C-alpha cells in the first residue's frame, strides 16, 4: 500500500467475485471497502482506486478515495454491507 500522498496517482486493489456481484446487482451510489490490516493509509482524497477481481487481471470498477478509518473486521464488513444496501434503495 502506498504511504506518500504526493507520489500516489492511483491504487489497484483486489476484490472478491462475490462482493463485486453483490454490488453490481444493487448498483449503489456509494461503496465502502476495507483493508485487512490496521496499517495507516496516507492517500489523498480523490485518489482513484481501481478494483480487479482477485486472481485475475480484470479491472471491474473504479472508485475515488474519500476517507479512512480503523475498525474491527466484523464492524467493517457489516458497515460495508449496510452502505451498499442503503445506497441502492430508491
N, CA, C and O atoms as CSV, one atom per row, in Angstrom:
chain,resi,resn,atom,element,x,y,z
A,1,UNK,N,N,0.829,-1.178,0.000
A,1,UNK,CA,C,0.000,0.000,0.000
A,1,UNK,C,C,0.877,1.246,0.000
A,1,UNK,O,O,1.868,1.300,0.728
A,2,UNK,N,N,0.534,2.228,-0.791
A,2,UNK,CA,C,1.305,3.458,-0.819
A,2,UNK,C,C,1.134,4.264,0.460
A,2,UNK,O,O,0.093,4.202,1.114
A,3,UNK,N,N,2.159,5.011,0.803
A,3,UNK,CA,C,2.091,5.835,2.004
A,3,UNK,C,C,2.344,7.311,1.742
A,3,UNK,O,O,2.116,8.127,2.636
A,4,UNK,N,N,2.797,7.681,0.577
A,4,UNK,CA,C,3.132,9.074,0.301
A,4,UNK,C,C,2.057,9.711,-0.574
A,4,UNK,O,O,1.840,9.284,-1.708
A,5,UNK,N,N,1.387,10.728,-0.048
A,5,UNK,CA,C,0.322,11.382,-0.797
A,5,UNK,C,C,0.808,11.948,-2.124
A,5,UNK,O,O,0.095,11.867,-3.124
A,6,UNK,N,N,1.990,12.510,-2.150
A,6,UNK,CA,C,2.485,13.156,-3.356
A,6,UNK,C,C,2.783,12.186,-4.484
A,6,UNK,O,O,2.687,12.564,-5.652
A,7,UNK,N,N,3.142,10.949,-4.172
A,7,UNK,CA,C,3.556,10.025,-5.222
A,7,UNK,C,C,2.454,9.059,-5.666
A,7,UNK,O,O,2.650,8.326,-6.635
A,8,UNK,N,N,1.317,9.035,-4.996
A,8,UNK,CA,C,0.252,8.091,-5.324
A,8,UNK,C,C,-0.648,8.687,-6.402
A,8,UNK,O,O,-1.321,9.693,-6.179
A,9,UNK,N,N,-0.650,8.051,-7.572
A,9,UNK,CA,C,-1.508,8.520,-8.663
A,9,UNK,C,C,-2.801,7.701,-8.721
A,9,UNK,O,O,-3.865,8.229,-9.044
A,10,UNK,N,N,-2.697,6.409,-8.405
A,10,UNK,CA,C,-3.861,5.533,-8.351
A,10,UNK,C,C,-3.470,4.285,-7.575
A,10,UNK,O,O,-2.291,4.021,-7.341
A,11,UNK,N,N,-4.495,3.517,-7.179
A,11,UNK,CA,C,-4.290,2.271,-6.444
A,11,UNK,C,C,-5.070,1.183,-7.159
A,11,UNK,O,O,-6.190,1.411,-7.616
A,12,UNK,N,N,-4.476,-0.001,-7.254
A,12,UNK,CA,C,-5.184,-1.172,-7.772
A,12,UNK,C,C,-5.380,-2.115,-6.593
A,12,UNK,O,O,-4.415,-2.549,-5.964
A,13,UNK,N,N,-6.630,-2.424,-6.302
A,13,UNK,CA,C,-6.966,-3.266,-5.149
A,13,UNK,C,C,-7.739,-4.494,-5.608
A,13,UNK,O,O,-8.544,-4.424,-6.537
A,14,UNK,N,N,-7.487,-5.612,-4.952
A,14,UNK,CA,C,-8.226,-6.851,-5.234
A,14,UNK,C,C,-9.583,-6.811,-4.565
A,14,UNK,O,O,-9.737,-6.254,-3.478
A,15,UNK,N,N,-10.567,-7.406,-5.221
A,15,UNK,CA,C,-11.867,-7.596,-4.600
A,15,UNK,C,C,-12.359,-9.003,-4.949
A,15,UNK,O,O,-11.957,-9.583,-5.958
A,16,UNK,N,N,-13.214,-9.525,-4.119
A,16,UNK,CA,C,-13.748,-10.871,-4.328
A,16,UNK,C,C,-14.911,-10.841,-5.308
A,16,UNK,O,O,-15.672,-9.875,-5.356
A,17,UNK,N,N,-15.039,-11.894,-6.079
A,17,UNK,CA,C,-16.111,-12.003,-7.066
A,17,UNK,C,C,-17.474,-11.854,-6.392
A,17,UNK,O,O,-18.336,-11.144,-6.911
A,18,UNK,N,N,-17.687,-12.503,-5.250
A,18,UNK,CA,C,-18.987,-12.431,-4.558
A,18,UNK,C,C,-19.334,-10.996,-4.161
A,18,UNK,O,O,-20.481,-10.572,-4.304
A,19,UNK,N,N,-18.346,-10.251,-3.665
A,19,UNK,CA,C,-18.606,-8.861,-3.255
A,19,UNK,C,C,-18.893,-8.008,-4.489
A,19,UNK,O,O,-19.794,-7.170,-4.469
A,20,UNK,N,N,-18.134,-8.219,-5.555
A,20,UNK,CA,C,-18.376,-7.496,-6.796
A,20,UNK,C,C,-19.788,-7.779,-7.318
A,20,UNK,O,O,-20.500,-6.850,-7.699
A,21,UNK,N,N,-20.195,-9.041,-7.338
A,21,UNK,CA,C,-21.534,-9.404,-7.813
A,21,UNK,C,C,-22.625,-8.791,-6.928
A,21,UNK,O,O,-23.650,-8.329,-7.429
A,22,UNK,N,N,-22.398,-8.790,-5.615
A,22,UNK,CA,C,-23.333,-8.180,-4.667
A,22,UNK,C,C,-23.539,-6.708,-5.008
A,22,UNK,O,O,-24.673,-6.233,-5.077
A,23,UNK,N,N,-22.440,-5.990,-5.221
A,23,UNK,CA,C,-22.534,-4.565,-5.535
A,23,UNK,C,C,-23.113,-4.318,-6.925
A,23,UNK,O,O,-23.926,-3.413,-7.109
A,24,UNK,N,N,-22.699,-5.113,-7.892
A,24,UNK,CA,C,-23.187,-4.920,-9.256
A,24,UNK,C,C,-24.696,-5.102,-9.329
A,24,UNK,O,O,-25.366,-4.372,-10.059
A,25,UNK,N,N,-25.240,-6.052,-8.594
A,25,UNK,CA,C,-26.684,-6.299,-8.607
A,25,UNK,C,C,-27.472,-5.132,-7.998
A,25,UNK,O,O,-28.629,-4.908,-8.353
A,26,UNK,N,N,-26.845,-4.399,-7.089
A,26,UNK,CA,C,-27.542,-3.318,-6.383
A,26,UNK,C,C,-27.257,-1.933,-6.947
A,26,UNK,O,O,-28.008,-0.996,-6.676
A,27,UNK,N,N,-26.198,-1.786,-7.719
A,27,UNK,CA,C,-25.812,-0.510,-8.332
A,27,UNK,C,C,-25.808,0.648,-7.324
A,27,UNK,O,O,-26.476,1.658,-7.543
A,28,UNK,N,N,-25.069,0.508,-6.234
A,28,UNK,CA,C,-25.067,1.562,-5.224
A,28,UNK,C,C,-24.353,2.830,-5.706
A,28,UNK,O,O,-23.468,2.772,-6.558
A,29,UNK,N,N,-24.751,3.961,-5.150
A,29,UNK,CA,C,-24.079,5.230,-5.454
A,29,UNK,C,C,-22.791,5.372,-4.651
A,29,UNK,O,O,-21.857,6.045,-5.086
A,30,UNK,N,N,-22.739,4.740,-3.481
A,30,UNK,CA,C,-21.565,4.785,-2.621
A,30,UNK,C,C,-21.171,3.367,-2.233
A,30,UNK,O,O,-22.031,2.499,-2.081
A,31,UNK,N,N,-19.877,3.132,-2.074
A,31,UNK,CA,C,-19.396,1.838,-1.604
A,31,UNK,C,C,-18.365,2.052,-0.512
A,31,UNK,O,O,-17.774,3.124,-0.384
A,32,UNK,N,N,-18.168,1.005,0.268
A,32,UNK,CA,C,-17.209,1.046,1.355
A,32,UNK,C,C,-16.379,-0.223,1.262
A,32,UNK,O,O,-16.922,-1.327,1.294
A,33,UNK,N,N,-15.086,-0.073,1.148
A,33,UNK,CA,C,-14.193,-1.219,1.100
A,33,UNK,C,C,-13.262,-1.165,2.284
A,33,UNK,O,O,-12.988,-0.094,2.825
A,34,UNK,N,N,-12.779,-2.319,2.684
A,34,UNK,CA,C,-11.885,-2.390,3.832
A,34,UNK,C,C,-10.603,-3.098,3.456
A,34,UNK,O,O,-10.553,-3.884,2.509
A,35,UNK,N,N,-9.570,-2.803,4.218
A,35,UNK,CA,C,-8.272,-3.450,4.084
A,35,UNK,C,C,-8.059,-4.323,5.299
A,35,UNK,O,O,-8.422,-3.923,6.405
A,36,UNK,N,N,-7.479,-5.512,5.135
A,36,UNK,CA,C,-7.306,-6.430,6.268
A,36,UNK,C,C,-6.080,-6.126,7.129
A,36,UNK,O,O,-5.334,-7.035,7.493
A,37,UNK,N,N,-5.874,-4.859,7.452
A,37,UNK,CA,C,-4.781,-4.511,8.355
A,37,UNK,C,C,-5.079,-3.169,8.999
A,37,UNK,O,O,-5.933,-2.416,8.530
A,38,UNK,N,N,-4.377,-2.882,10.064
A,38,UNK,CA,C,-4.533,-1.593,10.726
A,38,UNK,C,C,-3.448,-0.617,10.308
A,38,UNK,O,O,-3.241,0.407,10.959
A,39,UNK,N,N,-2.751,-0.935,9.215
A,39,UNK,CA,C,-1.690,-0.054,8.735
A,39,UNK,C,C,-2.286,1.283,8.321
A,39,UNK,O,O,-3.237,1.318,7.540
A,40,UNK,N,N,-1.742,2.386,8.833
A,40,UNK,CA,C,-2.273,3.703,8.439
A,40,UNK,C,C,-2.206,3.890,6.921
A,40,UNK,O,O,-1.221,3.516,6.284
A,41,UNK,N,N,-3.223,4.449,6.374
A,41,UNK,CA,C,-3.313,4.668,4.936
A,41,UNK,C,C,-3.247,6.161,4.679
A,41,UNK,O,O,-4.133,6.910,5.091
A,42,UNK,N,N,-2.208,6.588,4.006
A,42,UNK,CA,C,-1.994,8.006,3.748
A,42,UNK,C,C,-2.183,8.273,2.260
A,42,UNK,O,O,-1.214,8.377,1.508
A,43,UNK,N,N,-3.436,8.381,1.848
A,43,UNK,CA,C,-3.787,8.562,0.445
A,43,UNK,C,C,-4.651,9.818,0.345
A,43,UNK,O,O,-5.536,10.039,1.172
A,44,UNK,N,N,-4.392,10.626,-0.660
A,44,UNK,CA,C,-5.140,11.873,-0.831
A,44,UNK,C,C,-6.588,11.605,-1.225
A,44,UNK,O,O,-6.880,10.675,-1.976
A,45,UNK,N,N,-7.483,12.431,-0.708
A,45,UNK,CA,C,-8.894,12.365,-1.091
A,45,UNK,C,C,-8.985,12.532,-2.609
A,45,UNK,O,O,-8.325,13.396,-3.187
A,46,UNK,N,N,-9.811,11.697,-3.249
A,46,UNK,CA,C,-9.981,11.762,-4.696
A,46,UNK,C,C,-9.065,10.831,-5.479
A,46,UNK,O,O,-9.201,10.719,-6.697
A,47,UNK,N,N,-8.129,10.159,-4.799
A,47,UNK,CA,C,-7.241,9.224,-5.486
A,47,UNK,C,C,-8.066,8.082,-6.083
A,47,UNK,O,O,-8.863,7.474,-5.370
A,48,UNK,N,N,-7.895,7.774,-7.375
A,48,UNK,CA,C,-8.653,6.669,-7.974
A,48,UNK,C,C,-8.188,5.313,-7.447
A,48,UNK,O,O,-6.990,5.051,-7.331
A,49,UNK,N,N,-9.156,4.463,-7.135
A,49,UNK,CA,C,-8.909,3.070,-6.745
A,49,UNK,C,C,-9.559,2.212,-7.808
A,49,UNK,O,O,-10.775,2.245,-7.994
A,50,UNK,N,N,-8.739,1.445,-8.502
A,50,UNK,CA,C,-9.246,0.507,-9.494
A,50,UNK,C,C,-9.373,-0.849,-8.818
A,50,UNK,O,O,-8.454,-1.302,-8.136
A,51,UNK,N,N,-10.510,-1.488,-9.012
A,51,UNK,CA,C,-10.762,-2.789,-8.392
A,51,UNK,C,C,-10.661,-3.879,-9.438
A,51,UNK,O,O,-11.294,-3.816,-10.492
A,52,UNK,N,N,-9.840,-4.894,-9.123
A,52,UNK,CA,C,-9.722,-6.044,-10.012
A,52,UNK,C,C,-10.174,-7.286,-9.269
A,52,UNK,O,O,-10.024,-7.395,-8.052
A,53,UNK,N,N,-10.727,-8.213,-10.020
A,53,UNK,CA,C,-11.179,-9.457,-9.402
A,53,UNK,C,C,-9.969,-10.252,-8.940
A,53,UNK,O,O,-9.006,-10.441,-9.683
A,54,UNK,N,N,-10.038,-10.713,-7.698
A,54,UNK,CA,C,-8.948,-11.492,-7.103
A,54,UNK,C,C,-8.619,-12.687,-7.997
A,54,UNK,O,O,-9.507,-13.422,-8.428
A,55,UNK,N,N,-7.333,-12.863,-8.265
A,55,UNK,CA,C,-6.880,-13.991,-9.064
A,55,UNK,C,C,-6.948,-13.764,-10.563
A,55,UNK,O,O,-6.664,-14.678,-11.337
A,56,UNK,N,N,-7.320,-12.560,-10.990
A,56,UNK,CA,C,-7.395,-12.245,-12.413
A,56,UNK,C,C,-6.652,-10.930,-12.659
A,56,UNK,O,O,-6.106,-10.328,-11.735
A,57,UNK,N,N,-6.643,-10.506,-13.903
A,57,UNK,CA,C,-6.108,-9.183,-14.245
A,57,UNK,C,C,-7.243,-8.258,-14.682
A,57,UNK,O,O,-6.994,-7.175,-15.212
A,58,UNK,N,N,-8.486,-8.684,-14.462
A,58,UNK,CA,C,-9.660,-7.953,-14.927
A,58,UNK,C,C,-10.046,-6.811,-13.978
A,58,UNK,O,O,-10.408,-7.050,-12.825
A,59,UNK,N,N,-9.965,-5.571,-14.471
A,59,UNK,CA,C,-10.423,-4.408,-13.714
A,59,UNK,C,C,-11.937,-4.339,-13.879
A,59,UNK,O,O,-12.443,-4.314,-15.001
A,60,UNK,N,N,-12.661,-4.308,-12.754
A,60,UNK,CA,C,-14.123,-4.356,-12.820
A,60,UNK,C,C,-14.794,-3.095,-12.293
A,60,UNK,O,O,-16.015,-2.962,-12.387
A,61,UNK,N,N,-14.025,-2.179,-11.746
A,61,UNK,CA,C,-14.635,-0.963,-11.240
A,61,UNK,C,C,-13.606,0.053,-10.807
A,61,UNK,O,O,-12.414,-0.238,-10.705
A,62,UNK,N,N,-14.094,1.249,-10.555
A,62,UNK,CA,C,-13.243,2.317,-10.053
A,62,UNK,C,C,-14.042,3.115,-9.027
A,62,UNK,O,O,-15.257,3.272,-9.143
A,63,UNK,N,N,-13.337,3.607,-8.034
A,63,UNK,CA,C,-13.935,4.474,-7.017
A,63,UNK,C,C,-12.906,5.539,-6.688
A,63,UNK,O,O,-11.741,5.420,-7.068
A,64,UNK,N,N,-13.322,6.565,-5.993
A,64,UNK,CA,C,-12.417,7.643,-5.623
A,64,UNK,C,C,-12.355,7.737,-4.112
A,64,UNK,O,O,-13.381,7.852,-3.441
A,65,UNK,N,N,-11.149,7.688,-3.586
A,65,UNK,CA,C,-10.922,7.643,-2.152
A,65,UNK,C,C,-11.532,8.864,-1.462
A,65,UNK,O,O,-11.348,9.999,-1.901
A,66,UNK,N,N,-12.269,8.605,-0.366
A,66,UNK,CA,C,-12.891,9.688,0.394
A,66,UNK,C,C,-12.364,9.754,1.823
A,66,UNK,O,O,-12.064,10.842,2.316
A,67,UNK,N,N,-12.245,8.605,2.499
A,67,UNK,CA,C,-11.856,8.630,3.912
A,67,UNK,C,C,-11.335,7.262,4.334
A,67,UNK,O,O,-11.553,6.256,3.659
A,68,UNK,N,N,-10.652,7.254,5.450
A,68,UNK,CA,C,-10.078,6.029,6.008
A,68,UNK,C,C,-10.302,6.028,7.511
A,68,UNK,O,O,-10.115,7.048,8.174
A,69,UNK,N,N,-10.703,4.883,8.046
A,69,UNK,CA,C,-10.810,4.748,9.496
A,69,UNK,C,C,-10.475,3.311,9.877
A,69,UNK,O,O,-10.627,2.393,9.072
A,70,UNK,N,N,-10.021,3.129,11.101
A,70,UNK,CA,C,-9.668,1.804,11.611
A,70,UNK,C,C,-10.843,1.291,12.436
A,70,UNK,O,O,-11.379,2.005,13.283
A,71,UNK,N,N,-11.241,0.030,12.176
A,71,UNK,CA,C,-12.323,-0.585,12.943
A,71,UNK,C,C,-12.148,-2.099,12.915
A,71,UNK,O,O,-11.433,-2.622,12.061
A,72,UNK,N,N,-12.788,-2.803,13.833
A,72,UNK,CA,C,-12.708,-4.262,13.828
A,72,UNK,C,C,-13.273,-4.832,12.521
A,72,UNK,O,O,-14.165,-4.241,11.912
A,73,UNK,N,N,-12.750,-5.974,12.103
A,73,UNK,CA,C,-13.158,-6.603,10.851
A,73,UNK,C,C,-14.668,-6.801,10.756
A,73,UNK,O,O,-15.267,-6.481,9.729
A,74,UNK,N,N,-15.283,-7.318,11.801
A,74,UNK,CA,C,-16.727,-7.570,11.773
A,74,UNK,C,C,-17.504,-6.274,11.526
A,74,UNK,O,O,-18.453,-6.260,10.742
A,75,UNK,N,N,-17.110,-5.208,12.181
A,75,UNK,CA,C,-17.789,-3.924,12.005
A,75,UNK,C,C,-17.577,-3.398,10.580
A,75,UNK,O,O,-18.501,-2.853,9.977
A,76,UNK,N,N,-16.376,-3.558,10.047
A,76,UNK,CA,C,-16.096,-3.104,8.681
A,76,UNK,C,C,-16.985,-3.838,7.685
A,76,UNK,O,O,-17.557,-3.221,6.787
A,77,UNK,N,N,-17.101,-5.152,7.843
A,77,UNK,CA,C,-17.925,-5.935,6.926
A,77,UNK,C,C,-19.400,-5.545,7.023
A,77,UNK,O,O,-20.069,-5.371,6.004
A,78,UNK,N,N,-19.901,-5.410,8.249
A,78,UNK,CA,C,-21.300,-5.031,8.442
A,78,UNK,C,C,-21.566,-3.634,7.897
A,78,UNK,O,O,-22.606,-3.399,7.282
A,79,UNK,N,N,-20.646,-2.710,8.113
A,79,UNK,CA,C,-20.794,-1.340,7.619
A,79,UNK,C,C,-20.799,-1.324,6.100
A,79,UNK,O,O,-21.605,-0.622,5.490
A,80,UNK,N,N,-19.908,-2.091,5.483
A,80,UNK,CA,C,-19.846,-2.157,4.018
A,80,UNK,C,C,-21.161,-2.655,3.442
A,80,UNK,O,O,-21.676,-2.072,2.488
A,81,UNK,N,N,-21.704,-3.705,3.994
A,81,UNK,CA,C,-22.957,-4.274,3.501
A,81,UNK,C,C,-24.110,-3.291,3.704
A,81,UNK,O,O,-24.946,-3.135,2.814
A,82,UNK,N,N,-24.170,-2.633,4.848
A,82,UNK,CA,C,-25.242,-1.662,5.113
A,82,UNK,C,C,-25.181,-0.485,4.156
A,82,UNK,O,O,-26.214,-0.054,3.643
A,83,UNK,N,N,-23.999,0.038,3.909
A,83,UNK,CA,C,-23.868,1.166,2.991
A,83,UNK,C,C,-24.315,0.749,1.595
A,83,UNK,O,O,-25.027,1.496,0.924
A,84,UNK,N,N,-23.908,-0.423,1.156
A,84,UNK,CA,C,-24.288,-0.901,-0.171
A,84,UNK,C,C,-25.805,-1.060,-0.283
A,84,UNK,O,O,-26.402,-0.686,-1.292
A,85,UNK,N,N,-26.416,-1.613,0.751
A,85,UNK,CA,C,-27.877,-1.807,0.715
A,85,UNK,C,C,-28.627,-0.485,0.768
A,85,UNK,O,O,-29.564,-0.279,-0.003
A,86,UNK,N,N,-28.232,0.413,1.665
A,86,UNK,CA,C,-28.919,1.697,1.798
A,86,UNK,C,C,-28.770,2.556,0.559
A,86,UNK,O,O,-29.733,3.191,0.130
A,87,UNK,N,N,-27.573,2.588,-0.028
A,87,UNK,CA,C,-27.354,3.479,-1.162
A,87,UNK,C,C,-27.990,2.953,-2.442
A,87,UNK,O,O,-28.086,3.689,-3.423
A,88,UNK,N,N,-28.427,1.699,-2.455
A,88,UNK,CA,C,-29.085,1.171,-3.641
A,88,UNK,C,C,-30.603,1.269,-3.529
A,88,UNK,O,O,-31.319,0.929,-4.471
A,89,UNK,N,N,-31.093,1.729,-2.386
A,89,UNK,CA,C,-32.542,1.888,-2.200
A,89,UNK,C,C,-33.024,3.142,-2.922
A,89,UNK,O,O,-32.283,4.120,-3.017
A,90,UNK,N,N,-34.268,3.126,-3.436
A,90,UNK,CA,C,-34.796,4.325,-4.117
A,90,UNK,C,C,-35.024,5.462,-3.143
A,90,UNK,O,O,-35.463,6.540,-3.544
